Amino acid sequence: MSTAIVWLRSALRVHDNPLLDWAHRSEETDSVIPVFVLDTGRGMGEKGHIGPNRMRFLYDSLTDLDDRLRREYSARLLVLEGRPEEAIPLLAEELGSTGWLLCDYQADPRSREQIGEIKASVSQMGVRTKVFPSVSTILDVEVAIARPGFRDPKSSSDIGAIMGRNLGEGPDGYLVPPPLDPAAEVKFETEEYDSLRGSESLSGLVVTRGEISRRVNDLDTGEPYFPGGEGEALDRLRRKVSDRPDFVNGFRKPATMSTNEAGNPLEPSTTGLSPYLSTGCLSVRKVWEECQKANLGTDHTKPPQSLIGQLMFREMFYVLSRSVENWDDDVGNSNCKPIEWGGHDGELVSAWERGMTGYPYIDAMMRQLEATGWMHHLGRHAVSCFLTRGQLWQNWKHGRDVFDRKLVDSDWAVNNGNWLWLAGVAPFSMPYYRVYNPCPDSKSSLNVEAKEASFIRHWVPELASFPSKYIFEPHLAPEHVQEDAGCVIGTDYPSPIVDRKESRRVNLGLFKESLARIA
Ligand SMILES: Cc1cc2nc3c(=O)[nH]c(=O)nc-3n(C[C@H](O)[C@H](O)[C@H](O)COP(=O)(O)OP(=O)(O)OC[C@H]3O[C@@H](n4cnc5c(N)ncnc54)[C@H](O)[C@@H]3O)c2cc1C
């Protein structure tokens, strides 16, 4: 019997799943073991460093996938915990048969190294490895960067040209292949699965459903605003995109509100699909298809502002993360000017992370991140600018790490790319001297609802009774106003950790001097 280990790395779904589709069609496989490895080397699992919301999202997604496989295919998901370099070969050995290892391509260096090592090790057992490109992305990243004439994209039009060359273009845009339907069948042998779960060699690695439930309880996140899983992903896609063609056709990212939907301080004014895309609960081709359906035969916004434009930025960062050496570093990275940031200041970074800077807009955003694992794109702009070239003069990598731990949409390629962008160090960055005011008003390009200021009141409850006039800069309120509002600045809520104007002036000078030294 020939078994295919279907190692789902970032494809926690049955729709548009080329691995399950191939295994179903292949005459060379008699059975399939879908598997996910909680990679302890990346901080996953019980003792890992990944934050509770992000971990909860992952556990929920695994539970949802297992339920779906059970319901629709009478199959199961095998969840292992450990280093994939050890877990996958052990699994292959336990299966004891010449078969297949299927997995989705991941562009980051560690994943590429990992699969190289695993492939070498399982091939000695007669197991063939097949890595599927274009599962997390539209483009085949390896093919795109190897194509003659490839140059690192710096803009929406650059990535557009790359997509055109790789996919072709028709009257309605790039010829993005449609998403695959769910496989008609998953060849699953319950006995094989049971014997693996009961095997001695895997006993320390198997994570049961009961164990996942226990861990979810221990995480103590409360009901998450973004529940993980393909079911939630498809439901959100329908609610936010498919059922709202006018929203899609009029979508202009820079015009969306950073303080979320009026009346709901938790609901994104954008789609809120990022957690589902980054875990692969949702296929990017599926989102693209739904946007194109809305666009067909009617006026609509265009990249870079449109929704399609956002998906193109995602492709751009995946491509760059593969073509640029040391994408996640500030040394040896051709897309990162080596600015001499200030030394790590634990107190400043911690105040920023905990939402205790004394700047309510920044603090509200950081507290939303802590509580839900998500933040609007313009909020991310503001807090990353504040931490780096704006006010705190800290290396962008400190903020990147906080985001990586906490974001439910944490994505290595995209997170690093956006931090490079906002720190002002990348070829695609805005001019470094364009700094956001952390105390925005209703005219700010950060698009804040300033009249009721309900977003601030919700996330910074100390200021719940503060008059809107002062709520974005409460330390400027006269003492009697602070007392009447039940929040004395410096006692009930922090005074600003830095003077925003002075720190901006000093930091812009330092940035300029640093640039001059590089030139
Ligand atoms: C400092 C910083 C760090 C970020 N880190 C991440 C991250 O780890 N993971 C992540 O998915 N996004 C990240 N982003 C990009 C962006 O903020 C989020 O993708 C977006 O806010 C998610 O909300 P949405 O799904 O409603 O987006 P929408 O506006 O509805 O866009 C649809 C999809 O397009 C993609 N997208 C949108 N904006 C971008 C962008 N600027 N770059 C790449 N793809 C984009 C996302 O997959 C998103 O789900 C970061 C942005 C900044 C400024």
The ligand as an ORCA input file, in Angstrom:
! r2SCAN-3c Opt
* xyz 0 1
  C       3.897     47.325     10.447
  C       2.920     46.439      9.722
  C       2.946     45.063      9.907
  C       2.053     44.236      9.216
  N       2.079     42.871      9.440
  C       1.226     42.055      8.760
  C       1.248     40.648      8.950
  O       2.036     40.095      9.720
  N       0.349     39.896      8.253
  C      -0.521     40.448      7.367
  O      -1.314     39.725      6.756
  N      -0.551     41.770      7.156
  C       0.303     42.586      7.811
  N       0.284     43.951      7.572
  C      -0.473     44.456      6.408
  C      -1.901     44.921      6.671
  O      -1.932     45.814      7.723
  C      -2.869     43.777      6.931
  O      -2.752     42.783      5.936
  C      -4.311     44.306      6.873
  O      -4.476     45.351      7.779
  C      -5.234     43.182      7.207
  O      -6.554     43.618      7.282
  P      -7.622     43.187      6.196
  O      -7.593     41.726      5.996
  O      -8.901     43.801      6.603
  O      -7.025     43.894      4.900
  P      -7.750     44.330      3.542
  O      -7.501     45.776      3.361
  O      -9.148     43.865      3.520
  O      -6.884     43.601      2.429
  C      -7.166     42.278      1.959
  C      -5.931     41.427      2.108
  O      -4.831     41.974      1.382
  C      -3.612     41.704      2.058
  N      -2.988     42.988      2.421
  C      -3.597     44.137      2.757
  N      -2.681     45.101      2.993
  C      -1.480     44.539      2.805
  C      -0.158     45.023      2.897
  N       0.143     46.279      3.228
  N       0.853     44.153      2.653
  C       0.612     42.877      2.300
  N      -0.632     42.377      2.201
  C      -1.660     43.192      2.449
  C      -3.963     40.948      3.337
  O      -3.809     39.576      3.102
  C      -5.434     41.324      3.528
  O      -6.157     40.361      4.253
  C       1.147     44.806      8.290
  C       1.131     46.192      8.112
  C       2.001     47.003      8.825
  C       1.962     48.476      8.583
*
